[in-house]
Amino acid sequence: MSLIRMGVLMTLALLSAAWTSEARAWWNNDWEFRKEITFDLSPKGADIAGSPADVPILIRLSLGNFQYFADANQDASDFRFIASDDKTPLKFHIERFDPEAQIAFVWVMVPKLTGGATTDKIYLYYGNKKATTASDPAGTYDANQALVYHFGAAADSPQDTTAYKTDPKSFTAEIVPGSLIAKGVKFSPGQTISIPSNGALQLAAGKGFTMSAWVRFEAPQSQAVVAELSGQGHQLVLGINGSAAFARYDGSGAPVTVTQPADMTTGEWHHLALRVADGQLSLLVDGVDVAHAAAESRDLSGTLTLGASASGQGAYAGQLDEFEVSNMGRSDDWLKAAARSQGMNQNLVVYGGDTQKEGGGNTSYFATTLRNVTLDGWVIIGVLAVLFVASFLIMGGKLIFLNRVSGGNARFLEAFRNLTDASDRLTGSGETFGISTLWQLYDHGTRETMKRLAGQPAGADRAKTLSPQSIEAIRASMDAALTRGNQRLSAQMVWLTISIAGGPFLGLLGTVVGVMITFAAIAASGDVNVNAIAPGIAAALVATVAGLGVAIPCLFGYNYLNTRIKENVADMRVFVDEFVSQLAETYS
């Protein structure tokens, strides 16, 4: 027994070591959970060689990479983003948080990204019911960010997220609830958004100018204007001609136009950016500089119009989301980081695992995996738990019953062996031999024998006898009693077969449903990295583990109990033959 106990303890120790890892320092003990988020600027990731600074990065949370909406406050007031030193809070704001749909869009100001590396990371802390919101929309952007439209508010409400609060003068576009990033807008001919001029929304020759937007259109356009800054007879235009993007700058000299050499794919989202800086007009598509030309920078301020030119020409037909303007020339790396953190293929952002604050400083991967299990998985696990409990109660009760039967049979056989012949009768009772199946057969056979002998006269010169037909009738009656006894011994064993056969299939059902939900959430969020897939798959497999956890013990228990039942049935058959043989010898 001591060796078995030692083996169990060693097994538990190995499992504990395998499922735990040392936790890092914790920013604030009032928060129960945190999620690691890494930025991949390597060639295999976002492929950014430089080190852009002060980039607002979009964090997309969904069931595919974040299964703990229930652990966060319903308004996400407990969200905190902490730098890689696990000490410095970062500015952020929440564009959308929907715990019922299990999706969130959060913008975080990342002070610096290291080009070509995957070492940059931040932490999302959550799980503090007493926390108040720390969302800071204006603080998420630097002073050079002149305008940001998320289109999350109604058309007649303020739109600008930056500190400048440049609201539209007119807004006739259609709000689209399910756009690339939460809400967006859709333009049809004649629909525009007009933004008035202010001190920030202008091109200064010494600083430059950048504007960008996500666009999606279904058919080629003819000189369509996505956005235009115009004033004093000069224009700065970002648009689409055919299926290719173009940028045009009409300063004080000859107009300069640059055009994308290859067409964009219609029906898909593309990030377009126009930049005027350092004597050059540049056009970037999906974070890549596709065309540029020399252009002398001159001051330009005026009305900013989306969806067409200020004069109503060049109407754009399609969707638009996340329109941004900077009153400086943003670098290629800055724009690439923005494009590759905001799109559906979010290859800049890598979502790591979630950990829980523990007093001992260790984080259990098994506990983390269980926290990933979705509601449908818990339903399957709950059904399996009911099967598990019912099966163990049946096995326990059956084992006690069979032990009592075996004990009663042993006592009965000891008394039965002391009889000289079948004419002697045991004087015991059911209480003497317990629930012995052999005693029940014996009692039944004896009563059947006495019924057939009762009507025969007995004398000194004539003994009572049984005909062969009577002996066969007694055997048949005892065989019937044996069959009923076998049924009592095997009662409820069918539930074990249900657990053995049904447990793995129920677990497989839970796993398949969990995998389906995981991939559906990934498809909805656009996050396709392994860290988004792994938590959901690991949680889905818990149902299969639960199914096997039910089936394996039941299989062992069923085989053991079934063997014991067969031994009892064999003893009963042997006893019937022995009893009938004695009858034949005594009363033939």
N, C-alpha and C positions, 0 to 999 in steps of 0.2 A: 504493500500500500504506500509505503514511503517513496518508492521509486516512481509510482504513478503520480503521486502528489508533486514530486520534484519535476517530472516531465510536464505536468500541467502548468506549474509556475514558470518554467523556462519558456514554454510556448506563449504564455501571456506576456512575458517580458519581451520576447522577440516581436510579437504583434504590436506591443506598445511602442517599441523603437521604430518599427516600420511605418507606423501611422502618425508619428509626431515629428515635428521639426522645431528647432529653436526659433523663437519669435524675436523679431527686432525690437528696438526701442519703440515705445508707444508715445505718440504726441500728447494725448490728453486722456487720462483714465476715465473721464466722464463719457467717452465714446466707446462703444462695445465692439465695433467692427471697422475694418478698413479694407480697401481694395487697391491693389498695386496697378498702376497704369504706366506703361513704358512707351517711349517714342523711338521708333526705328527709322533712323536717317541713313542706314546703310544702303548699298546698291540693291540688296534684296528687298528692302522696304520702300521708303519714300524716295530714296536715291537723291539725297540732298548733301552736297559737298560742303557748303558754307555753314555758318552758325548764326542763323537769324535770331534776333532778340525781340522780346515783347510781342509774341505772336498769340493772338486769341485762338486757341485750339478748341474744336468742337468735340465734346465727349458724348458719344451715343451709347446710351444704356438700354438694354433690352433683355428679354428672357434668355437670349443666346449668350450674353456675357455677364448678366447680373440677375441672379435669381432671388434677390433679397429685398424686393420692394416692400414686403410686409415688415421687414425689420427697420426700415426707415420711417420717419414721420410722414404722415399723409400729404403734407405740403412740402416735403424735402427741406424743412427748416433746419434739420440737423446735418445737412451736407456741409462738409469742409474739405477744401483741397489744400494739401500740404506739400511743400517742395521736397526734393529728394533727401535733404538733410533731416527730414521728419521734425522740423521745428518751425519753418517759415510758412505762415498762411499765404495762400495765393488768392488774388481777386478772381471772382467768378460771378456768373449770373445764370439763372435757369430760364431757358426759353419755353420749355414745356416739361411738366412732370405729371405723368398719368399712371398711378399705381394700379388702376384697374386694367388698363391696356398693357401695363408693364413695359413702358417706354419712357425715356427721358432724353432731353437734349440740353446739355449744359456747356456754357462757354467759359473757358479758363484761360487767364492770362499767364502764359509760360514765359518767364523772364529770359531764358536762353535755351537754345537747342544746339547740341553738338553735332556738327556735320560729319557724316560717314560713320556714326557710332550708334549703338543701341543701348548705351548706358544711362541716358537721361530717363528719369522717372519721376512721377508724383504719386501721392496717395490720396484716395478719396476716403474720408472718415464719415461714418454714419452710425446710427443707433444710439441717440441720446434724446429721450422723450422730453426733456426739459429745455432743449436748445431752442434758441430763437434764430430767425433767418439771418444769414450773413451775406445774402446775395447783393452784389454791388454792380449793376449794369454799367454805369459810367466808368467805374474803376477798372473794368475789364479791358478798356482800350486806352492807348496812350493819347497824348495831346494832339498828335498829328492825325488822328482818326476823326475826320470831319462829319461823317455820316454813316450810319449802319441801320438798314431796314431789315428786320426779321419778318415783317408782315404778320406778326402774331396777334396784333390788335385789330379791331374793326377798322373799316376804311375811313370812318370819320373820327378816329381816335389818334392820339400822337403815335408816331411810328419810330422816330429816331431813338436809338438806344444809347448813343453817346451823350456826353455832358452838354453838347451844343443844343440838343433838343430841337433840331430843325424839322418841323412838322410839314406835311404836304399842304400846299395851297389848294390843290384840287386832286381828287382821287376818284377815278371812274372805272378802274380795273376791277376784276372779279377776284375776291378772296377764295383761294383753294385750300380746304382744310388739310388734305393729305398731299403735301408737296415734298420736295427733297428733304427739307429740314423743317418739320412741323408744318406751319402754314406757309403759303406762297401766294402769288398772284398770277392771273391769266389775262392776257391781252387779246382782244378782238379789235378789228379796225375801228378807229374812232375812240378807243379807250386809252387813256394816258394817266400818268401821275406827274404832277407839276410841283416842283420844290423851289421856293423863292431863294433869292440870293442872300447870303449873309457874310460876315467877316471871315468865317472859316471855310466856306464852300467856294473856293476860288483857286485858280492856278497862279502861283507866284513864280516869276521867272527864276528866282534864286533857289527855290525849294522843289519845284516840280509838282506833279499831280498824278494820282492813280485812282482809277475806278474799276470795279469788278462786279460780276454778277454770275449767277448760275442760270443757264437758259436751257429750255427744252422746246423744240418745235417739231411738228409732224411733217411739214412739207417745205420745200425750198422757198426762200424769201427773195423779194426783189428790192435791193437797197433798203432793207428794213433797219430802222433805228432802234436799237435796244436802249441806249441812253445818250443824251446830248446835253452838253454844257454850252450855252450860247449867250452872247452879250456883245453889244457894240458891233454887230455885223460879223463876229467871228464865232467859230464853232469847234468843239472837240466832240467827236462822234465815235461811239462803239456800236457796231451793227453787224448785220448778216446779209450777204448777197449770195443768192443760190443756197448752198449748204456750207459756205465758207465764211468765217468771221473776217471783219475788216475794221481798221481804225483810221480815222481821218482827223487831221489837225489843220484848221484854217486859222493861222495866226495873223500876222501882218504881211507876210510874203505869199508866195505861191502855196496853195493847199498841198499837204503831204498826205498820201494814203498808203497804207500797208495792208496787204491781204494775205490771209492764210493760204499756203500753197495747196493744201489737201482739204477735201470736204470733211465736214463733221458728219457723224452718223445721226440721222434723224430719229426722233423718238427716244433719245437718250439725253441725260443731263451732261452739260459741258460747262466748264468754268472759263469765262472770258475775262480778260483783264487788259486795260489800256494804261500805258504809262508814258508820261512826258517828263524827262529828266536828263540832265547832262547833254543837252543839245541833240536829243534823240527821241523819236516816237517809236514805242515798242508795243507789239501785240503778243499777248500770251494766251495760249489755249491749253486748258487742263494743266496749268503750271509750267508750261514749256514755251520759251520765246520762239515763236514761229515766223515772225517777220519784224523788221525794224528798219528805220530810215532816219537820216539826219533831219532834224527839225529844230529851228531856233525857238527857244522858250520865250514867251512874252506873257505879261500879265493878262489873265482872262477871268472875268467874273460875270455872273448873270444867272439866268434861270436854268435849272437842271430839269430835264424832261425825260420820263421813261415811257417807252412804248411807241414813240414817234418823235419827230422833230418838234420844236416849239411852234412851227407854222402848221403842224398837222400832217406833214408829208412823211413818207417812208414808214407806214404803219407796220408794227411788228405783231405777228400772230403766233402766240405760243405762251409758255409759262416762264416765270422768272422768280428767282428766290435769292435771298441773301445778297442784297445790293449794298456795296460798301464804297466809300470815297475817302481818300487820304489826301491831305494838302501837302504831300511830299511824294517823291518818287520811291516807292517800295522796291526793295531788291528782288532779284529773281528768286532767291532762296526763300524770302519771306512769302512771296506769292505762291511758290510751289508748296511750302508748308501749309499755307491756308487751303489751297486746292486739295491737297492730299490728306487733309484731316477732316474735310467737310463732306466729301462725296460719298457715294454708296460704297465704293472700293476704298475704304479708309485705311490704306496701308501704312500710314504714319503712326497711328495709334494702335498699341498692342495691349489688350486687356488681360491682366494677370489674375491670380487667384485672390480669394477673399479670406481673411483671417479674423479670428475672434480674440479679443483680449482675455487672457487667462491669468489667474493669480500665480500659477507656477511658472509662467513664462514660456510654456509650450503650447503649440497649436495643433490640434488633432485634425488630420486630414479626413479621417472618417467622419468626425462631427461636421466638418465643413461640407463634405459630400452629402450628408443627410440634410443639411440646410438647403441644398440645391434641389431637393426633391419637390416636384410640383404637386398640386392638389390631386390630379388624376393618379399620380404615382402613390400618394398616401392612401387613396381609396383602395387601390389594388393591395397595398401592403396591409391595410386594415382587414380586408377580406382574408388574406393569408394568415394574419395574426389570429383571427377567429378559428380558422382551420387548424392552426398550430395548437392553440389552447384546447380545442375540442379533441384533437387527435391524442394529445398527451393525457387528457383526462380518461379517454377510452383505453389507452394503453396501460395507464396506471391501474384503472379499475379492473381491466382484463387480467393483468398480471396477479393482482391480489386474488381474484376469483380462481384462477388456475392453480395458484399455490394452495388455496383452501381445498380445491378438488383433489389435488395430488395428496395432500395430507390425509383427507378423509378416505381416499382409495387405499392408502397404505395401511391405515387402521383396519379397514374392512377386510382387506386381503389377509391380514394376520389372523383375524377371527375366522374367516372363511376356511383357511387352510386347516384349522383345528377340527372341522366337522368330519365325521366318519363317512357319511353318505348323504344323499339328497333328502333322506327322510328326517334328518335333523334340521332344526331351524334355528337361526340366530335369534337371540332374544333382544338384540339391540334395537335402536330406533334411529330416526334421522338425526336426533340430537347427539347420539353416540358417535356417528360417523360423519357428521357435518353435512356438507353438500357433495358427498361422494357420489359420483355417477355410477360406480359399480354397485353401491348399496341400492340405489334407485332401480337398477336393472334386476338385482337380486330380489328386491321386495316385489317388483312387478311380476317376475317369473314365479316366485313362490305363491303369490296370490292366484295367478292363473292355474298353477298346478293344484292348489287346494280346491279350487272350484270344480275341477274335473274329478278329483278324488272324493269329494264330499258325498256324492250319491252312491258310492260303492259300499256294500256291506263288508265288514271286516270280521274275520274269525281266526281261530287257531289253525284251522286247516286250509285257510285261503287268504293270501295277501292281496292288497290292493294293487292294481296294475293300470298302466296307461297304454293305450293303443298307439301304433306308429303315427296315426293321423292326429291324435291328441298331442303327441310330442312335437310334430311339425307345426301344429297350431300354436303351441307355446313358443316355439322358436320364432314363428312369424310375428307373434305379439311382442316378443322381446326385441326383434329387429326393428319394429316400429318405434318402440321406446328408445332404442339406440339412436335412430334417426332424429327423433325429437331432442334427445340429449346432445347430439352433434350440432343441431341448430342453435341450442342454447349456448354451447361453447363458442360457436362462430358468430354469435350475435354482435352487431355493431362493427365487425371487422371490415365491412364494406366502406365505412367512413375512412378507414386508413387507406384503402385502395384509391378512394377519391382524392385524398391528400397527396398520395404518391403520384398519381397520374395528372391531377389537375393543378397541383402547386406550381410545377415548372411552366405549364402553359399560361397560367395566370401571371406569373412573373414575366414571361416573355411578352405577354400582352402589355403589361405596364412599361416594359423597356421599349417596345416598338412605338407606343403612344408618346413616351417621353422623347424618343429620338425624333419623331415627327414634329413635335412641338418645338424642339431645339432648332431643327433645320428651318421650320417656318419662321421662327423668331429671327434667325440669322438672315433669311431672305428679306424679311421686313426691314431689318436694321442695316443691311448691307455690310455687316462685319463678318469677314470670312477667314479670320486667322484662327490658328489652333487653340489659342487661349479662349476664344469665344465658344468654340465647339466643345472643348474638353469638359468643363464643369457640367454642362447639360447631359453629355453622354455618360459621364461618371454617375450622375444622379439617376439617370434612366436605368443604368445597370443595377442599381440597388434593388429594384423590383425583382429582377432575375435572381439576385442573391437571396432575397427573401423567399422566393419560390423554392429554390434549392434547399434553403434552410428548413423549410417545412417538409419537403419530400424526402430528404436523406434520412433524418431521424425516424420518420414514419416507415421508410423502407426497411431499416434495420429492425425496428420494433415489430413490424408486420411479419417479417420472416421468422423472428424468434418466437412470437406468439403462435404463429401458424404451425411451427414445428411442435410446440407444446400441445396444441390442440390435436394434431395428428397422432401424437404419442398417446393421448387420452383416448382417442377414438379407437386406436389399435388395441389398447388394453380392454376396452369395452367389447370389441369383437371377439377377442380371445376369451373373455369371460363368458360371453354368450355360448360359445362353442363348449367351453368347459362345463358350464351349468347344464346345458342340454345333454351332454354326454353322461353326466352323473344321473340325470333323470332317467335316461335310457337304461343305464345299468341297474338302477334301483327299482324301477317300476315296469320293466319290460316283461 
